[in-house]
Amino acid sequence: MLKVLFFARIKEELDCPGLELPWGETVADLDQLQAQLCADGGPRWRDVLSGSNVIRAVNQAVVTGNVSLHDGDEIAFFPPVTGG
């Protein structure tokens, strides 16, 4: 099972804090998972998750590029953050 979390603006625009998906060959890597979410969610999800500034994290570590996913992983999608 994969735990997928959405934060801040992304959570609000999708009206979804997160979901759980079965892990398998169709979501064996991060790019495949993101494509599947966009396909299943329709145009709104595709617009939100395909933004060039969407940050992705796997098991609470920000990743760049594509990475393999494993059963039990936690994946997060969030916008750029600033602090002060």
PDB file of N, CA, C and O in Angstrom:
ATOM      1  N   MET A   1       0.843  -1.172   0.000  1.00  0.00           N
ATOM      2  CA  MET A   1       0.000   0.000   0.000  1.00  0.00           C
ATOM      3  C   MET A   1       0.894   1.243   0.000  1.00  0.00           C
ATOM      4  O   MET A   1       1.910   1.288   0.694  1.00  0.00           O
ATOM      5  N   LEU A   2       0.506   2.245  -0.782  1.00  0.00           N
ATOM      6  CA  LEU A   2       1.194   3.529  -0.813  1.00  0.00           C
ATOM      7  C   LEU A   2       0.304   4.567  -0.141  1.00  0.00           C
ATOM      8  O   LEU A   2      -0.897   4.629  -0.402  1.00  0.00           O
ATOM      9  N   LYS A   3       0.889   5.365   0.707  1.00  0.00           N
ATOM     10  CA  LYS A   3       0.165   6.464   1.343  1.00  0.00           C
ATOM     11  C   LYS A   3       0.558   7.741   0.618  1.00  0.00           C
ATOM     12  O   LYS A   3       1.732   8.111   0.595  1.00  0.00           O
ATOM     13  N   VAL A   4      -0.419   8.415   0.026  1.00  0.00           N
ATOM     14  CA  VAL A   4      -0.178   9.628  -0.750  1.00  0.00           C
ATOM     15  C   VAL A   4      -0.797  10.803  -0.002  1.00  0.00           C
ATOM     16  O   VAL A   4      -1.977  10.776   0.348  1.00  0.00           O
ATOM     17  N   LEU A   5       0.009  11.833   0.239  1.00  0.00           N
ATOM     18  CA  LEU A   5      -0.436  13.008   0.984  1.00  0.00           C
ATOM     19  C   LEU A   5      -0.315  14.253   0.119  1.00  0.00           C
ATOM     20  O   LEU A   5       0.603  14.381  -0.691  1.00  0.00           O
ATOM     21  N   PHE A   6      -1.262  15.170   0.310  1.00  0.00           N
ATOM     22  CA  PHE A   6      -1.251  16.455  -0.390  1.00  0.00           C
ATOM     23  C   PHE A   6      -1.250  17.556   0.662  1.00  0.00           C
ATOM     24  O   PHE A   6      -1.948  17.456   1.671  1.00  0.00           O
ATOM     25  N   PHE A   7      -0.468  18.603   0.429  1.00  0.00           N
ATOM     26  CA  PHE A   7      -0.339  19.664   1.415  1.00  0.00           C
ATOM     27  C   PHE A   7      -0.618  21.035   0.825  1.00  0.00           C
ATOM     28  O   PHE A   7      -0.481  21.262  -0.377  1.00  0.00           O
ATOM     29  N   ALA A   8      -1.017  21.950   1.719  1.00  0.00           N
ATOM     30  CA  ALA A   8      -1.204  23.368   1.419  1.00  0.00           C
ATOM     31  C   ALA A   8      -2.144  23.575   0.227  1.00  0.00           C
ATOM     32  O   ALA A   8      -3.220  22.980   0.161  1.00  0.00           O
ATOM     33  N   ARG A   9      -1.724  24.424  -0.707  1.00  0.00           N
ATOM     34  CA  ARG A   9      -2.556  24.777  -1.859  1.00  0.00           C
ATOM     35  C   ARG A   9      -2.989  23.547  -2.654  1.00  0.00           C
ATOM     36  O   ARG A   9      -4.113  23.498  -3.153  1.00  0.00           O
ATOM     37  N   ILE A  10      -2.121  22.571  -2.773  1.00  0.00           N
ATOM     38  CA  ILE A  10      -2.454  21.370  -3.544  1.00  0.00           C
ATOM     39  C   ILE A  10      -3.607  20.626  -2.878  1.00  0.00           C
ATOM     40  O   ILE A  10      -4.546  20.204  -3.553  1.00  0.00           O
ATOM     41  N   LYS A  11      -3.542  20.465  -1.574  1.00  0.00           N
ATOM     42  CA  LYS A  11      -4.625  19.806  -0.832  1.00  0.00           C
ATOM     43  C   LYS A  11      -5.938  20.561  -1.018  1.00  0.00           C
ATOM     44  O   LYS A  11      -6.988  19.949  -1.214  1.00  0.00           O
ATOM     45  N   GLU A  12      -5.878  21.881  -0.958  1.00  0.00           N
ATOM     46  CA  GLU A  12      -7.082  22.695  -1.104  1.00  0.00           C
ATOM     47  C   GLU A  12      -7.656  22.601  -2.514  1.00  0.00           C
ATOM     48  O   GLU A  12      -8.866  22.449  -2.683  1.00  0.00           O
ATOM     49  N   GLU A  13      -6.799  22.689  -3.521  1.00  0.00           N
ATOM     50  CA  GLU A  13      -7.287  22.658  -4.901  1.00  0.00           C
ATOM     51  C   GLU A  13      -7.843  21.296  -5.293  1.00  0.00           C
ATOM     52  O   GLU A  13      -8.764  21.213  -6.106  1.00  0.00           O
ATOM     53  N   LEU A  14      -7.293  20.228  -4.721  1.00  0.00           N
ATOM     54  CA  LEU A  14      -7.797  18.886  -5.027  1.00  0.00           C
ATOM     55  C   LEU A  14      -8.948  18.497  -4.110  1.00  0.00           C
ATOM     56  O   LEU A  14      -9.661  17.529  -4.374  1.00  0.00           O
ATOM     57  N   ASP A  15      -9.126  19.254  -3.032  1.00  0.00           N
ATOM     58  CA  ASP A  15     -10.117  18.937  -1.999  1.00  0.00           C
ATOM     59  C   ASP A  15      -9.903  17.510  -1.489  1.00  0.00           C
ATOM     60  O   ASP A  15     -10.842  16.730  -1.331  1.00  0.00           O
ATOM     61  N   CYS A  16      -8.620  17.203  -1.236  1.00  0.00           N
ATOM     62  CA  CYS A  16      -8.245  15.852  -0.819  1.00  0.00           C
ATOM     63  C   CYS A  16      -6.959  15.932   0.010  1.00  0.00           C
ATOM     64  O   CYS A  16      -5.925  16.368  -0.498  1.00  0.00           O
ATOM     65  N   PRO A  17      -7.014  15.516   1.277  1.00  0.00           N
ATOM     66  CA  PRO A  17      -5.797  15.536   2.087  1.00  0.00           C
ATOM     67  C   PRO A  17      -4.837  14.398   1.766  1.00  0.00           C
ATOM     68  O   PRO A  17      -3.637  14.495   2.021  1.00  0.00           O
ATOM     69  N   GLY A  18      -5.372  13.323   1.207  1.00  0.00           N
ATOM     70  CA  GLY A  18      -4.531  12.186   0.865  1.00  0.00           C
ATOM     71  C   GLY A  18      -5.360  10.963   0.548  1.00  0.00           C
ATOM     72  O   GLY A  18      -6.587  10.977   0.638  1.00  0.00           O
ATOM     73  N   LEU A  19      -4.669   9.912   0.179  1.00  0.00           N
ATOM     74  CA  LEU A  19      -5.342   8.652  -0.136  1.00  0.00           C
ATOM     75  C   LEU A  19      -4.346   7.510  -0.033  1.00  0.00           C
ATOM     76  O   LEU A  19      -3.135   7.721   0.032  1.00  0.00           O
ATOM     77  N   GLU A  20      -4.869   6.322  -0.021  1.00  0.00           N
ATOM     78  CA  GLU A  20      -4.031   5.130  -0.027  1.00  0.00           C
ATOM     79  C   GLU A  20      -4.303   4.359  -1.307  1.00  0.00           C
ATOM     80  O   GLU A  20      -5.451   4.178  -1.712  1.00  0.00           O
ATOM     81  N   LEU A  21      -3.233   3.911  -1.930  1.00  0.00           N
ATOM     82  CA  LEU A  21      -3.334   3.169  -3.183  1.00  0.00           C
ATOM     83  C   LEU A  21      -2.579   1.862  -3.063  1.00  0.00           C
ATOM     84  O   LEU A  21      -1.553   1.803  -2.385  1.00  0.00           O
ATOM     85  N   PRO A  22      -3.061   0.819  -3.703  1.00  0.00           N
ATOM     86  CA  PRO A  22      -2.287  -0.423  -3.704  1.00  0.00           C
ATOM     87  C   PRO A  22      -1.010  -0.237  -4.505  1.00  0.00           C
ATOM     88  O   PRO A  22      -1.022   0.344  -5.590  1.00  0.00           O
ATOM     89  N   TRP A  23       0.080  -0.731  -3.966  1.00  0.00           N
ATOM     90  CA  TRP A  23       1.347  -0.674  -4.671  1.00  0.00           C
ATOM     91  C   TRP A  23       1.370  -1.802  -5.693  1.00  0.00           C
ATOM     92  O   TRP A  23       0.861  -2.889  -5.420  1.00  0.00           O
ATOM     93  N   GLY A  24       1.949  -1.563  -6.863  1.00  0.00           N
ATOM     94  CA  GLY A  24       2.046  -2.580  -7.898  1.00  0.00           C
ATOM     95  C   GLY A  24       2.817  -2.051  -9.083  1.00  0.00           C
ATOM     96  O   GLY A  24       3.357  -0.946  -9.049  1.00  0.00           O
ATOM     97  N   GLU A  25       2.863  -2.844 -10.123  1.00  0.00           N
ATOM     98  CA  GLU A  25       3.644  -2.487 -11.305  1.00  0.00           C
ATOM     99  C   GLU A  25       3.179  -1.197 -11.966  1.00  0.00           C
ATOM    100  O   GLU A  25       3.989  -0.501 -12.579  1.00  0.00           O
ATOM    101  N   THR A  26       1.904  -0.863 -11.858  1.00  0.00           N
ATOM    102  CA  THR A  26       1.416   0.350 -12.520  1.00  0.00           C
ATOM    103  C   THR A  26       1.842   1.613 -11.777  1.00  0.00           C
ATOM    104  O   THR A  26       1.757   2.709 -12.330  1.00  0.00           O
ATOM    105  N   VAL A  27       2.294   1.478 -10.543  1.00  0.00           N
ATOM    106  CA  VAL A  27       2.796   2.617  -9.774  1.00  0.00           C
ATOM    107  C   VAL A  27       4.139   2.255  -9.127  1.00  0.00           C
ATOM    108  O   VAL A  27       4.362   2.518  -7.946  1.00  0.00           O
ATOM    109  N   ALA A  28       5.013   1.658  -9.907  1.00  0.00           N
ATOM    110  CA  ALA A  28       6.303   1.196  -9.390  1.00  0.00           C
ATOM    111  C   ALA A  28       7.305   2.320  -9.222  1.00  0.00           C
ATOM    112  O   ALA A  28       8.326   2.144  -8.558  1.00  0.00           O
ATOM    113  N   ASP A  29       7.024   3.486  -9.821  1.00  0.00           N
ATOM    114  CA  ASP A  29       7.919   4.618  -9.615  1.00  0.00           C
ATOM    115  C   ASP A  29       7.100   5.903  -9.491  1.00  0.00           C
ATOM    116  O   ASP A  29       5.899   5.917  -9.759  1.00  0.00           O
ATOM    117  N   LEU A  30       7.757   6.958  -9.088  1.00  0.00           N
ATOM    118  CA  LEU A  30       7.077   8.210  -8.773  1.00  0.00           C
ATOM    119  C   LEU A  30       6.402   8.826  -9.994  1.00  0.00           C
ATOM    120  O   LEU A  30       5.283   9.329  -9.890  1.00  0.00           O
ATOM    121  N   ASP A  31       7.053   8.794 -11.129  1.00  0.00           N
ATOM    122  CA  ASP A  31       6.442   9.336 -12.347  1.00  0.00           C
ATOM    123  C   ASP A  31       5.176   8.572 -12.726  1.00  0.00           C
ATOM    124  O   ASP A  31       4.180   9.175 -13.125  1.00  0.00           O
ATOM    125  N   GLN A  32       5.215   7.247 -12.603  1.00  0.00           N
ATOM    126  CA  GLN A  32       4.027   6.440 -12.903  1.00  0.00           C
ATOM    127  C   GLN A  32       2.892   6.765 -11.937  1.00  0.00           C
ATOM    128  O   GLN A  32       1.735   6.862 -12.346  1.00  0.00           O
ATOM    129  N   LEU A  33       3.218   6.933 -10.670  1.00  0.00           N
ATOM    130  CA  LEU A  33       2.188   7.278  -9.683  1.00  0.00           C
ATOM    131  C   LEU A  33       1.563   8.620 -10.023  1.00  0.00           C
ATOM    132  O   LEU A  33       0.339   8.753 -10.021  1.00  0.00           O
ATOM    133  N   GLN A  34       2.387   9.612 -10.313  1.00  0.00           N
ATOM    134  CA  GLN A  34       1.860  10.929 -10.629  1.00  0.00           C
ATOM    135  C   GLN A  34       0.991  10.888 -11.887  1.00  0.00           C
ATOM    136  O   GLN A  34      -0.062  11.524 -11.931  1.00  0.00           O
ATOM    137  N   ALA A  35       1.417  10.156 -12.895  1.00  0.00           N
ATOM    138  CA  ALA A  35       0.618  10.013 -14.117  1.00  0.00           C
ATOM    139  C   ALA A  35      -0.712   9.324 -13.824  1.00  0.00           C
ATOM    140  O   ALA A  35      -1.746   9.712 -14.368  1.00  0.00           O
ATOM    141  N   GLN A  36      -0.688   8.311 -12.972  1.00  0.00           N
ATOM    142  CA  GLN A  36      -1.912   7.593 -12.615  1.00  0.00           C
ATOM    143  C   GLN A  36      -2.883   8.503 -11.863  1.00  0.00           C
ATOM    144  O   GLN A  36      -4.085   8.483 -12.125  1.00  0.00           O
ATOM    145  N   LEU A  37      -2.360   9.300 -10.926  1.00  0.00           N
ATOM    146  CA  LEU A  37      -3.204  10.239 -10.193  1.00  0.00           C
ATOM    147  C   LEU A  37      -3.841  11.248 -11.141  1.00  0.00           C
ATOM    148  O   LEU A  37      -5.023  11.566 -11.008  1.00  0.00           O
ATOM    149  N   CYS A  38      -3.071  11.749 -12.090  1.00  0.00           N
ATOM    150  CA  CYS A  38      -3.589  12.706 -13.072  1.00  0.00           C
ATOM    151  C   CYS A  38      -4.660  12.072 -13.953  1.00  0.00           C
ATOM    152  O   CYS A  38      -5.680  12.697 -14.241  1.00  0.00           O
ATOM    153  N   ALA A  39      -4.433  10.848 -14.376  1.00  0.00           N
ATOM    154  CA  ALA A  39      -5.401  10.149 -15.237  1.00  0.00           C
ATOM    155  C   ALA A  39      -6.690   9.844 -14.476  1.00  0.00           C
ATOM    156  O   ALA A  39      -7.786  10.053 -14.996  1.00  0.00           O
ATOM    157  N   ASP A  40      -6.559   9.356 -13.258  1.00  0.00           N
ATOM    158  CA  ASP A  40      -7.733   8.980 -12.468  1.00  0.00           C
ATOM    159  C   ASP A  40      -8.516  10.193 -11.986  1.00  0.00           C
ATOM    160  O   ASP A  40      -9.744  10.152 -11.906  1.00  0.00           O
ATOM    161  N   GLY A  41      -7.805  11.278 -11.663  1.00  0.00           N
ATOM    162  CA  GLY A  41      -8.449  12.455 -11.088  1.00  0.00           C
ATOM    163  C   GLY A  41      -9.079  13.385 -12.101  1.00  0.00           C
ATOM    164  O   GLY A  41      -9.915  14.216 -11.745  1.00  0.00           O
ATOM    165  N   GLY A  42      -8.690  13.257 -13.364  1.00  0.00           N
ATOM    166  CA  GLY A  42      -9.260  14.106 -14.399  1.00  0.00           C
ATOM    167  C   GLY A  42      -8.499  15.408 -14.581  1.00  0.00           C
ATOM    168  O   GLY A  42      -7.407  15.579 -14.039  1.00  0.00           O
ATOM    169  N   PRO A  43      -9.080  16.325 -15.345  1.00  0.00           N
ATOM    170  CA  PRO A  43      -8.389  17.561 -15.722  1.00  0.00           C
ATOM    171  C   PRO A  43      -7.926  18.412 -14.532  1.00  0.00           C
ATOM    172  O   PRO A  43      -6.832  18.976 -14.562  1.00  0.00           O
ATOM    173  N   ARG A  44      -8.734  18.504 -13.513  1.00  0.00           N
ATOM    174  CA  ARG A  44      -8.345  19.329 -12.351  1.00  0.00           C
ATOM    175  C   ARG A  44      -7.086  18.771 -11.697  1.00  0.00           C
ATOM    176  O   ARG A  44      -6.149  19.520 -11.422  1.00  0.00           O
ATOM    177  N   TRP A  45      -7.056  17.482 -11.448  1.00  0.00           N
ATOM    178  CA  TRP A  45      -5.878  16.859 -10.834  1.00  0.00           C
ATOM    179  C   TRP A  45      -4.664  16.995 -11.745  1.00  0.00           C
ATOM    180  O   TRP A  45      -3.559  17.266 -11.276  1.00  0.00           O
ATOM    181  N   ARG A  46      -4.869  16.808 -13.031  1.00  0.00           N
ATOM    182  CA  ARG A  46      -3.762  16.924 -13.980  1.00  0.00           C
ATOM    183  C   ARG A  46      -3.184  18.340 -13.942  1.00  0.00           C
ATOM    184  O   ARG A  46      -1.965  18.513 -13.937  1.00  0.00           O
ATOM    185  N   ASP A  47      -4.056  19.356 -13.916  1.00  0.00           N
ATOM    186  CA  ASP A  47      -3.576  20.741 -13.872  1.00  0.00           C
ATOM    187  C   ASP A  47      -2.797  21.024 -12.589  1.00  0.00           C
ATOM    188  O   ASP A  47      -1.748  21.666 -12.625  1.00  0.00           O
ATOM    189  N   VAL A  48      -3.306  20.551 -11.471  1.00  0.00           N
ATOM    190  CA  VAL A  48      -2.670  20.826 -10.179  1.00  0.00           C
ATOM    191  C   VAL A  48      -1.358  20.060 -10.028  1.00  0.00           C
ATOM    192  O   VAL A  48      -0.345  20.639  -9.635  1.00  0.00           O
ATOM    193  N   LEU A  49      -1.368  18.772 -10.334  1.00  0.00           N
ATOM    194  CA  LEU A  49      -0.188  17.944 -10.098  1.00  0.00           C
ATOM    195  C   LEU A  49       0.881  18.062 -11.178  1.00  0.00           C
ATOM    196  O   LEU A  49       2.015  17.627 -10.975  1.00  0.00           O
ATOM    197  N   SER A  50       0.536  18.639 -12.311  1.00  0.00           N
ATOM    198  CA  SER A  50       1.508  18.776 -13.394  1.00  0.00           C
ATOM    199  C   SER A  50       2.241  20.113 -13.364  1.00  0.00           C
ATOM    200  O   SER A  50       3.058  20.394 -14.241  1.00  0.00           O
ATOM    201  N   GLY A  51       1.957  20.926 -12.370  1.00  0.00           N
ATOM    202  CA  GLY A  51       2.623  22.222 -12.278  1.00  0.00           C
ATOM    203  C   GLY A  51       4.133  22.059 -12.153  1.00  0.00           C
ATOM    204  O   GLY A  51       4.618  21.113 -11.533  1.00  0.00           O
ATOM    205  N   SER A  52       4.861  22.985 -12.743  1.00  0.00           N
ATOM    206  CA  SER A  52       6.318  22.887 -12.746  1.00  0.00           C
ATOM    207  C   SER A  52       6.928  23.095 -11.367  1.00  0.00           C
ATOM    208  O   SER A  52       8.084  22.737 -11.142  1.00  0.00           O
ATOM    209  N   ASN A  53       6.170  23.668 -10.445  1.00  0.00           N
ATOM    210  CA  ASN A  53       6.726  23.943  -9.126  1.00  0.00           C
ATOM    211  C   ASN A  53       6.247  22.968  -8.045  1.00  0.00           C
ATOM    212  O   ASN A  53       6.446  23.228  -6.859  1.00  0.00           O
ATOM    213  N   VAL A  54       5.632  21.872  -8.425  1.00  0.00           N
ATOM    214  CA  VAL A  54       5.188  20.879  -7.455  1.00  0.00           C
ATOM    215  C   VAL A  54       6.407  20.134  -6.906  1.00  0.00           C
ATOM    216  O   VAL A  54       7.222  19.612  -7.666  1.00  0.00           O
ATOM    217  N   ILE A  55       6.516  20.095  -5.598  1.00  0.00           N
ATOM    218  CA  ILE A  55       7.604  19.385  -4.937  1.00  0.00           C
ATOM    219  C   ILE A  55       7.100  18.006  -4.544  1.00  0.00           C
ATOM    220  O   ILE A  55       5.970  17.852  -4.081  1.00  0.00           O
ATOM    221  N   ARG A  56       7.950  17.007  -4.734  1.00  0.00           N
ATOM    222  CA  ARG A  56       7.581  15.633  -4.400  1.00  0.00           C
ATOM    223  C   ARG A  56       8.548  15.092  -3.354  1.00  0.00           C
ATOM    224  O   ARG A  56       9.750  15.357  -3.388  1.00  0.00           O
ATOM    225  N   ALA A  57       7.990  14.332  -2.432  1.00  0.00           N
ATOM    226  CA  ALA A  57       8.815  13.716  -1.393  1.00  0.00           C
ATOM    227  C   ALA A  57       8.416  12.254  -1.242  1.00  0.00           C
ATOM    228  O   ALA A  57       7.249  11.893  -1.390  1.00  0.00           O
ATOM    229  N   VAL A  58       9.401  11.431  -0.947  1.00  0.00           N
ATOM    230  CA  VAL A  58       9.158  10.015  -0.677  1.00  0.00           C
ATOM    231  C   VAL A  58       9.753   9.721   0.701  1.00  0.00           C
ATOM    232  O   VAL A  58      10.936   9.951   0.953  1.00  0.00           O
ATOM    233  N   ASN A  59       8.901   9.211   1.574  1.00  0.00           N
ATOM    234  CA  ASN A  59       9.304   8.910   2.946  1.00  0.00           C
ATOM    235  C   ASN A  59       9.956  10.118   3.613  1.00  0.00           C
ATOM    236  O   ASN A  59      10.994  10.008   4.266  1.00  0.00           O
ATOM    237  N   GLN A  60       9.314  11.278   3.427  1.00  0.00           N
ATOM    238  CA  GLN A  60       9.676  12.549   4.049  1.00  0.00           C
ATOM    239  C   GLN A  60      11.009  13.118   3.576  1.00  0.00           C
ATOM    240  O   GLN A  60      11.598  13.958   4.257  1.00  0.00           O
ATOM    241  N   ALA A  61      11.486  12.677   2.433  1.00  0.00           N
ATOM    242  CA  ALA A  61      12.698  13.233   1.834  1.00  0.00           C
ATOM    243  C   ALA A  61      12.357  13.760   0.440  1.00  0.00           C
ATOM    244  O   ALA A  61      11.858  13.017  -0.405  1.00  0.00           O
ATOM    245  N   VAL A  62      12.626  15.030   0.208  1.00  0.00           N
ATOM    246  CA  VAL A  62      12.368  15.635  -1.102  1.00  0.00           C
ATOM    247  C   VAL A  62      13.238  14.933  -2.145  1.00  0.00           C
ATOM    248  O   VAL A  62      14.428  14.696  -1.934  1.00  0.00           O
ATOM    249  N   VAL A  63      12.613  14.611  -3.270  1.00  0.00           N
ATOM    250  CA  VAL A  63      13.333  13.948  -4.351  1.00  0.00           C
ATOM    251  C   VAL A  63      13.229  14.784  -5.622  1.00  0.00           C
ATOM    252  O   VAL A  63      12.253  15.503  -5.834  1.00  0.00           O
ATOM    253  N   THR A  64      14.241  14.675  -6.450  1.00  0.00           N
ATOM    254  CA  THR A  64      14.200  15.279  -7.772  1.00  0.00           C
ATOM    255  C   THR A  64      14.305  14.145  -8.777  1.00  0.00           C
ATOM    256  O   THR A  64      15.022  13.169  -8.558  1.00  0.00           O
ATOM    257  N   GLY A  65      13.598  14.282  -9.857  1.00  0.00           N
ATOM    258  CA  GLY A  65      13.600  13.208 -10.842  1.00  0.00           C
ATOM    259  C   GLY A  65      12.707  12.063 -10.412  1.00  0.00           C
ATOM    260  O   GLY A  65      11.895  12.191  -9.495  1.00  0.00           O
ATOM    261  N   ASN A  66      12.870  10.971 -11.076  1.00  0.00           N
ATOM    262  CA  ASN A  66      12.039   9.793 -10.838  1.00  0.00           C
ATOM    263  C   ASN A  66      12.754   8.849  -9.874  1.00  0.00           C
ATOM    264  O   ASN A  66      13.974   8.694  -9.938  1.00  0.00           O
ATOM    265  N   VAL A  67      11.994   8.221  -8.983  1.00  0.00           N
ATOM    266  CA  VAL A  67      12.552   7.234  -8.060  1.00  0.00           C
ATOM    267  C   VAL A  67      11.611   6.039  -7.989  1.00  0.00           C
ATOM    268  O   VAL A  67      10.409   6.170  -8.223  1.00  0.00           O
ATOM    269  N   SER A  68      12.157   4.890  -7.671  1.00  0.00           N
ATOM    270  CA  SER A  68      11.348   3.682  -7.490  1.00  0.00           C
ATOM    271  C   SER A  68      10.534   3.793  -6.209  1.00  0.00           C
ATOM    272  O   SER A  68      10.978   4.376  -5.220  1.00  0.00           O
ATOM    273  N   LEU A  69       9.344   3.228  -6.246  1.00  0.00           N
ATOM    274  CA  LEU A  69       8.499   3.178  -5.060  1.00  0.00           C
ATOM    275  C   LEU A  69       8.404   1.744  -4.570  1.00  0.00           C
ATOM    276  O   LEU A  69       8.522   0.796  -5.345  1.00  0.00           O
ATOM    277  N   HIS A  70       8.190   1.605  -3.276  1.00  0.00           N
ATOM    278  CA  HIS A  70       8.086   0.288  -2.664  1.00  0.00           C
ATOM    279  C   HIS A  70       6.845   0.227  -1.773  1.00  0.00           C
ATOM    280  O   HIS A  70       6.364   1.250  -1.285  1.00  0.00           O
ATOM    281  N   ASP A  71       6.356  -0.952  -1.577  1.00  0.00           N
ATOM    282  CA  ASP A  71       5.191  -1.145  -0.722  1.00  0.00           C
ATOM    283  C   ASP A  71       5.453  -0.508   0.638  1.00  0.00           C
ATOM    284  O   ASP A  71       6.493  -0.748   1.250  1.00  0.00           O
ATOM    285  N   GLY A  72       4.506   0.307   1.110  1.00  0.00           N
ATOM    286  CA  GLY A  72       4.632   0.971   2.398  1.00  0.00           C
ATOM    287  C   GLY A  72       5.187   2.373   2.324  1.00  0.00           C
ATOM    288  O   GLY A  72       5.253   3.054   3.348  1.00  0.00           O
ATOM    289  N   ASP A  73       5.594   2.839   1.137  1.00  0.00           N
ATOM    290  CA  ASP A  73       6.144   4.187   1.013  1.00  0.00           C
ATOM    291  C   ASP A  73       5.074   5.249   1.247  1.00  0.00           C
ATOM    292  O   ASP A  73       3.888   5.034   0.994  1.00  0.00           O
ATOM    293  N   GLU A  74       5.529   6.401   1.739  1.00  0.00           N
ATOM    294  CA  GLU A  74       4.688   7.581   1.897  1.00  0.00           C
ATOM    295  C   GLU A  74       5.166   8.614   0.894  1.00  0.00           C
ATOM    296  O   GLU A  74       6.345   8.966   0.868  1.00  0.00           O
ATOM    297  N   ILE A  75       4.248   9.098   0.066  1.00  0.00           N
ATOM    298  CA  ILE A  75       4.572  10.056  -0.979  1.00  0.00           C
ATOM    299  C   ILE A  75       3.805  11.337  -0.694  1.00  0.00           C
ATOM    300  O   ILE A  75       2.616  11.298  -0.377  1.00  0.00           O
ATOM    301  N   ALA A  76       4.483  12.466  -0.805  1.00  0.00           N
ATOM    302  CA  ALA A  76       3.829  13.746  -0.562  1.00  0.00           C
ATOM    303  C   ALA A  76       4.037  14.665  -1.756  1.00  0.00           C
ATOM    304  O   ALA A  76       5.085  14.668  -2.402  1.00  0.00           O
ATOM    305  N   PHE A  77       2.994  15.444  -2.020  1.00  0.00           N
ATOM    306  CA  PHE A  77       3.036  16.475  -3.057  1.00  0.00           C
ATOM    307  C   PHE A  77       2.726  17.807  -2.371  1.00  0.00           C
ATOM    308  O   PHE A  77       1.724  17.931  -1.666  1.00  0.00           O
ATOM    309  N   PHE A  78       3.599  18.808  -2.584  1.00  0.00           N
ATOM    310  CA  PHE A  78       3.344  20.106  -1.954  1.00  0.00           C
ATOM    311  C   PHE A  78       3.972  21.223  -2.783  1.00  0.00           C
ATOM    312  O   PHE A  78       4.889  20.992  -3.572  1.00  0.00           O
ATOM    313  N   PRO A  79       3.456  22.444  -2.587  1.00  0.00           N
ATOM    314  CA  PRO A  79       4.004  23.585  -3.322  1.00  0.00           C
ATOM    315  C   PRO A  79       5.298  24.048  -2.665  1.00  0.00           C
ATOM    316  O   PRO A  79       5.632  23.611  -1.563  1.00  0.00           O
ATOM    317  N   PRO A  80       6.020  24.925  -3.337  1.00  0.00           N
ATOM    318  CA  PRO A  80       7.227  25.483  -2.717  1.00  0.00           C
ATOM    319  C   PRO A  80       6.861  26.156  -1.398  1.00  0.00           C
ATOM    320  O   PRO A  80       5.784  26.735  -1.260  1.00  0.00           O
ATOM    321  N   VAL A  81       7.754  26.072  -0.450  1.00  0.00           N
ATOM    322  CA  VAL A  81       7.493  26.665   0.862  1.00  0.00           C
ATOM    323  C   VAL A  81       8.562  27.709   1.160  1.00  0.00           C
ATOM    324  O   VAL A  81       9.696  27.629   0.688  1.00  0.00           O
ATOM    325  N   THR A  82       8.164  28.678   1.950  1.00  0.00           N
ATOM    326  CA  THR A  82       9.103  29.677   2.425  1.00  0.00           C
ATOM    327  C   THR A  82       8.959  29.767   3.927  1.00  0.00           C
ATOM    328  O   THR A  82       7.916  29.417   4.481  1.00  0.00           O
ATOM    329  N   GLY A  83       9.949  30.212   4.551  1.00  0.00           N
ATOM    330  CA  GLY A  83       9.901  30.317   6.006  1.00  0.00           C
ATOM    331  C   GLY A  83      10.474  31.640   6.454  1.00  0.00           C
ATOM    332  O   GLY A  83      11.038  32.402   5.669  1.00  0.00           O
ATOM    333  N   GLY A  84      10.316  31.886   7.711  1.00  0.00           N
ATOM    334  CA  GLY A  84      10.838  33.140   8.198  1.00  0.00           C
ATOM    335  C   GLY A  84      10.944  33.149   9.682  1.00  0.00           C
ATOM    336  O   GLY A  84      11.372  34.145  10.265  1.00  0.00           O
TER     337      GLY A  84
END
